[in-house]
Amino acid sequence: MREDEGVVGGSAGGLASVGSPIVEAGPKAEAAKLLPFLALGARADLQAAAAQHVLALTGSGPGRTLLAGQAALLRALVELAVAPPPAPARDAARALVNLAADPGLHEPLLAAEPGLPARLLGCALDPQWPWAEEAAAVLANLSREPVPCTALMAALAAAEPGESGLERLVLALCTPGYNARAPLHYLGPMLSNLSQRPATRAFLLNHDRCVVQRLLPLTQYPDSSVRRGGVVGTLRNCCFEHRHHEWLLGPEVDILPYLLLPLAGPEDFSEEEMERLPVDLQYLPQDKQRDPDADIRKMLIEAIMLLTATAPGRKQVRDQGAYLILRELHNWEPEPDVRVACEKLIQVLIGDEPEHGMENLLEVQVPEDIERQLQQQDRQEQSSASGAAAAGAVAPETRAEGAAPT
């Protein structure tokens, strides 16, 4: 998504940039002086003022770097973030959001409080915790990087006996009003980041759990691009598992209409063309809008591209009229990099089938010199189209608001 320095980006129901830099003499000494006022037993008004001061410091790069060197202060901040009222838990949690948005600060955060992912997970999944959204946003930022993502996976695995932490996460994400005091949109990017891991994808793609089916309606979630984008990123990562493509495209899941519908507009098709489309994509209303987020549109295209990796997948995608939706999308698409991704998918759908032994595009071993040429060509295409470097879909992708996907 969009890149905003040091903070989790906002959207419908999301977290906006918080805090601004405070320039003072002797910043290290000033930060050290804050510590007594952040303690749990401190006077409430002084504690609140100290938390606001720390929050302001996290609004700038130098302020975050300064705080990263204060392990005791970071521990106190974590304690406040999970403390019940009247502790200023919201300001403390929002400060952690800003700190976690900087990957370079993940190591000092975890060094100061190794149990941070587990403690915040408990808050994020607590249906009564008022600042669960802030806790989820911290975890969404932390889980972009391998080490804290591993710690979060361990915390999910250490749920109560007989209870799956991932199941609780999906339940909270998919249940309207799970927490009446927090929207929990940032559970979407958190799940997307976790789906980098084979263990998470195995859970999501378990044919008996029906987890993917519960996520599919959220590709049309209207109230938050954060939640919607997180779910689309999760589905995209799941599509790397080509062994499950037949199941994903088949009647048990029927994923393709959910990936195509956000890309569809109000176009009129001929009767013959209309009959080629899935029922959910036929006779769409004249006010039908495509997903307004270019990054989400691109991930939807990439997910469909992954589903065309095998010959049976390509046939199923072609047979469901995907080309018609993509043709109209290409004519409409204002973003050059999304249009390039759309062109590549169209070429796969209308091009000749690969020769024998190369039918599975995810398993084809490309010689190194050819791969370098293709990567160079891809960069040139992206540069000429949008002036930006290409980012190929070569591995399950992390996703978090406020920082570019890795």
Residue pairs with C-beta under 8 A, 6 or more apart in sequence:
1 9
1 225
1 229
1 293
1 295
1 399
1 400
1 401
1 402
1 404
1 405
2 9
2 295
2 401
2 402
3 9
3 402
3 403
3 404
4 17
4 402
5 61
6 58
6 59
6 60
6 61
6 64
6 98
6 101
6 102
7 15
7 16
7 17
7 18
7 19
7 59
7 97
7 98
7 101
7 402
8 14
8 15
8 97
8 98
8 101
8 137
8 140
8 141
8 186
8 400
8 401
8 402
9 15
9 16
9 17
9 401
9 402
10 16
10 17
10 401
11 185
11 224
11 225
11 226
11 401
12 185
12 223
12 224
12 225
12 226
13 183
13 185
13 223
13 224
13 226
13 227
14 185
14 186
14 224
14 225
14 226
14 401
15 94
15 97
15 133
15 134
15 137
15 186
15 401
17 59
18 55
18 58
18 59
18 94
18 97
18 98
19 55
19 56
19 57
19 58
19 59
19 60
19 63
19 94
19 95
19 98
20 56
20 59
20 60
21 56
21 57
21 59
21 60
21 62
21 63
22 53
22 56
22 57
22 63
24 30
27 62
27 66
28 66
28 69
31 57
31 66
31 67
31 70
31 73
32 70
32 73
34 50
34 53
34 54
34 73
35 70
35 72
35 73
35 76
36 42
37 43
37 46
37 47
37 49
37 50
38 47
38 50
38 51
38 54
38 73
38 76
38 77
38 80
39 47
39 76
40 79
40 80
40 83
40 87
42 50
44 86
47 80
47 87
47 88
48 88
48 91
51 77
51 80
51 88
51 91
51 92
51 95
52 88
52 91
54 67
54 73
54 77
54 91
54 92
54 95
55 91
55 92
55 94
55 95
55 98
56 63
57 63
57 64
57 66
57 67
57 95
58 64
58 67
58 94
58 95
58 98
58 99
59 98
61 102
64 98
64 99
64 102
64 105
65 105
67 73
67 74
67 99
68 74
68 99
68 104
68 105
68 108
68 109
69 108
71 108
71 111
71 112
72 112
74 99
74 108
74 109
74 112
74 113
75 112
75 113
77 92
77 95
77 96
78 92
78 96
78 112
78 113
78 116
78 119
80 87
80 88
80 89
80 92
81 89
81 92
81 93
81 95
81 96
81 120
81 123
81 131
81 134
81 135
81 138
82 89
82 119
82 120
82 122
82 123
83 89
83 92
89 130
89 131
90 130
90 131
90 134
93 123
93 131
93 134
93 135
93 138
94 134
96 109
96 120
96 134
96 138
97 134
97 137
97 138
97 141
99 105
99 109
100 106
100 109
100 138
100 141
100 142
101 141
101 402
101 403
103 144
103 145
103 403
106 142
106 145
106 147
106 148
107 147
109 116
109 142
109 148
110 116
110 117
110 147
110 148
110 151
113 119
114 151
116 142
116 148
116 151
117 139
117 142
117 148
117 151
117 152
117 154
117 155
118 151
118 154
118 155
118 158
120 135
120 138
120 139
121 135
121 139
121 152
121 155
121 156
121 165
123 129
123 131
123 132
123 135
124 132
124 135
124 136
124 139
124 172
124 184
124 187
124 190
125 132
125 168
125 169
125 172
126 132
126 179
127 172
127 178
127 179
127 180
128 179
128 181
129 135
129 179
129 181
129 182
130 181
130 182
131 182
132 179
132 181
132 182
132 184
133 182
133 183
133 184
133 185
133 186
136 184
136 185
136 186
136 187
136 190
137 186
137 401
139 152
139 186
139 190
140 186
140 187
140 189
140 190
140 193
140 230
140 400
140 401
141 400
141 402
141 403
142 148
142 149
142 152
143 149
143 152
143 190
143 193
143 194
143 398
143 400
144 193
144 398
144 399
144 400
144 403
144 406
149 193
149 194
149 196
149 197
149 398
152 190
152 194
153 194
153 197
153 199
153 200
155 165
156 164
156 165
156 166
156 169
156 194
157 165
158 165
159 165
159 168
164 203
166 194
166 200
166 203
166 204
167 203
167 209
167 211
169 187
169 190
169 191
169 194
170 191
170 211
170 214
170 215
171 178
172 178
172 179
172 184
172 187
173 184
173 187
173 188
173 191
173 215
173 218
173 227
173 231
174 214
174 215
174 218
178 184
183 223
183 224
183 227
184 227
185 223
185 224
185 226
185 227
185 230
186 226
186 227
186 230
186 401
187 227
187 230
188 218
188 224
188 226
188 227
188 228
188 229
188 230
188 231
188 233
188 234
189 226
189 229
189 230
189 233
189 399
189 400
189 401
190 230
191 200
191 230
191 231
191 234
192 229
192 230
192 231
192 233
192 234
192 237
192 397
192 398
192 399
192 400
193 398
193 399
193 400
194 200
195 201
195 204
195 233
195 234
195 237
195 238
195 396
196 237
196 395
196 396
196 397
196 398
201 237
201 238
201 240
201 241
201 396
203 209
203 211
204 211
204 212
204 215
204 234
204 238
205 211
205 212
205 238
205 241
205 244
205 247
205 248
207 247
207 252
212 235
212 238
212 248
212 253
212 255
213 252
213 253
215 231
215 234
215 235
216 235
216 253
216 255
216 258
217 258
218 227
218 228
218 231
219 228
219 231
219 232
219 235
219 258
219 259
219 261
219 262
219 300
220 228
220 258
220 261
220 262
221 227
221 228
221 231
225 292
225 293
225 296
226 401
228 291
228 293
228 296
229 293
229 295
229 296
229 299
229 399
229 401
230 399
232 262
232 296
232 299
232 300
232 303
233 299
233 397
233 399
233 405
235 255
235 258
235 259
235 303
236 299
236 300
236 302
236 303
236 306
236 393
236 396
236 397
237 396
237 397
238 244
238 248
239 245
239 248
239 303
239 306
239 307
240 306
240 362
240 395
240 396
242 306
242 309
242 310
242 313
242 360
242 362
242 363
245 307
245 309
245 310
245 312
245 313
246 312
246 313
247 253
248 255
248 307
249 255
249 256
249 307
249 313
249 316
249 317
250 316
254 278
255 307
256 278
256 304
256 307
256 316
256 317
256 320
256 322
257 278
257 280
257 281
257 320
259 300
259 303
259 304
259 307
260 278
260 281
260 300
260 304
260 320
260 322
260 325
261 280
261 281
262 290
262 291
262 296
262 297
262 300
263 290
263 291
263 297
263 300
263 301
263 325
263 326
263 329
264 281
264 284
264 288
264 290
264 325
264 328
264 329
265 284
265 288
265 289
265 290
265 328
265 329
265 332
266 284
266 285
266 286
266 287
266 288
266 289
267 284
267 328
269 277
269 324
273 321
273 324
274 282
274 283
276 319
276 320
276 321
276 324
277 320
277 321
277 324
277 325
278 320
278 321
281 321
281 325
290 297
290 329
290 332
291 297
291 300
294 335
294 337
294 338
295 405
297 329
297 333
297 335
297 338
298 335
298 337
298 338
298 341
299 397
301 326
301 338
301 341
301 342
301 345
302 341
302 393
304 317
304 322
304 345
305 341
305 344
305 345
305 348
305 393
306 362
306 393
307 313
307 316
307 317
308 314
308 317
308 345
308 348
308 349
308 361
309 360
309 361
309 362
310 359
310 360
310 361
310 362
311 353
311 359
311 360
314 348
314 349
314 353
317 349
318 349
322 349
323 346
323 349
323 350
326 342
326 345
326 346
326 349
327 346
329 342
330 339
330 342
330 343
330 346
333 339
333 342
335 386
336 385
336 386
337 382
337 385
337 386
337 388
337 390
339 385
340 381
340 382
340 385
340 386
353 359
354 361
354 364
358 364
366 374
375 390
375 392
378 390
378 392
379 389
379 390
381 390
382 388
382 389
382 390
383 389
383 390
391 405
397 405
397 406
398 405
398 406
399 405
